[in-house]
């Protein structure tokens, strides 16, 4: 059974930092593309960042230079370091694991990030 479990969300002031982690089980982790998505109230879910099996990364324009995605295949985790947080970063953040050229696509349960003074 595949499981993705996020942790690290919470309340932070503007300009602060948070580190989200996602622990995976039940998949051949190292071949998957791993991503973080977010969904704010009343908005569609959007891609924040992803990292491929060879470590290539891609970021949404809105988070470039502030967020960093990384993966540890040995620990079977993907992490999103979020710095210089803004109120518009407030959303539920979801971990995603997708196997290239295959229908395998998995989601975590989400973790709330709130940026407010």
C-alpha positions in Angstrom: 0.0 0.0 0.0 1.4 3.4 -1.0 1.5 6.1 1.6 2.8 9.7 1.4 2.7 11.4 4.8 3.4 15.2 5.0 4.6 17.0 8.1 6.0 20.4 9.0 3.1 22.7 8.3 1.9 25.4 10.6 1.5 29.1 11.3 4.4 31.5 10.5 4.8 35.3 10.2 5.5 36.9 6.9 9.2 36.6 6.1 9.5 33.5 8.1 10.5 30.0 7.1 9.0 26.5 7.2 10.2 23.1 6.2 7.8 20.5 4.8 8.7 16.9 4.7 7.0 14.0 2.9 7.8 10.4 3.9 6.9 7.7 1.3 6.3 4.0 1.6 5.2 1.3 -0.8 6.8 2.7 -4.0 10.1 2.3 -5.8 10.9 5.8 -4.6 14.0 6.6 -6.6 12.4 6.4 -10.0 9.5 8.7 -9.2 9.1 12.4 -9.9 8.3 14.0 -6.6 6.4 17.2 -6.3 4.7 19.7 -4.0 1.4 21.2 -4.9 -0.8 23.7 -3.0 -4.4 24.7 -2.9 -5.7 27.9 -1.4 -9.3 28.4 -0.5 -11.5 28.9 -3.5 -8.6 28.2 -5.9 -7.4 25.3 -8.0 -4.6 23.1 -6.9 -1.3 24.3 -8.4 2.2 23.0 -8.8 4.8 24.5 -6.5 7.9 22.5 -7.4 9.0 19.1 -8.6 12.2 17.1 -8.6 13.0 14.3 -11.0 14.8 11.1 -10.4 18.1 12.6 -11.5 17.7 15.6 -9.3 16.5 18.2 -11.8 14.1 20.7 -10.3 11.4 23.0 -11.5 9.6 25.8 -9.6 6.5 27.9 -10.1 7.5 31.5 -10.9 5.8 32.6 -7.7 8.2 30.7 -5.4 11.5 30.8 -7.4 14.3 32.0 -5.2 12.3 31.4 -2.0 11.5 27.7 -2.0 13.9 24.7 -2.4 12.8 21.2 -3.1 15.1 18.2 -2.4 14.9 14.5 -2.1 16.7 11.8 -0.1 16.3 8.4 -1.8 18.0 6.7 1.1 15.5 8.1 3.6 12.7 8.0 1.1 11.7 11.6 1.8 11.1 14.8 -0.2 11.5 18.1 1.4 10.3 21.6 0.6 12.3 24.4 2.3 10.2 27.6 2.3 11.8 30.9 3.0 10.7 34.5 2.9 7.1 33.3 3.2 4.3 35.6 2.1 0.6 35.7 3.0 -0.2 34.5 -0.5 1.7 31.3 0.2 -1.1 30.3 2.6 -2.6 27.0 1.4 -2.8 23.3 2.0 0.4 21.8 0.7 0.3 18.3 -0.9 3.1 15.9 -1.6 2.9 14.0 -4.9 4.7 11.1 -6.4 4.4 10.3 -10.1 6.0 7.5 -12.1 7.0 8.7 -15.5 5.3 7.1 -18.5 3.0 5.2 -16.2 -0.4 5.8 -14.5 1.0 5.6 -11.0 0.2 8.9 -9.3 -0.1 9.3 -5.6 -1.0 12.1 -3.2 -0.5 12.8 0.5 -3.2 14.0 2.8 -2.0 17.6 2.8 -0.6 19.9 5.5 -1.8 23.4 6.2 0.6 26.3 5.9 -0.7 29.7 7.1 1.4 32.9 6.7 0.0 35.6 8.8 1.0 38.3 11.3 
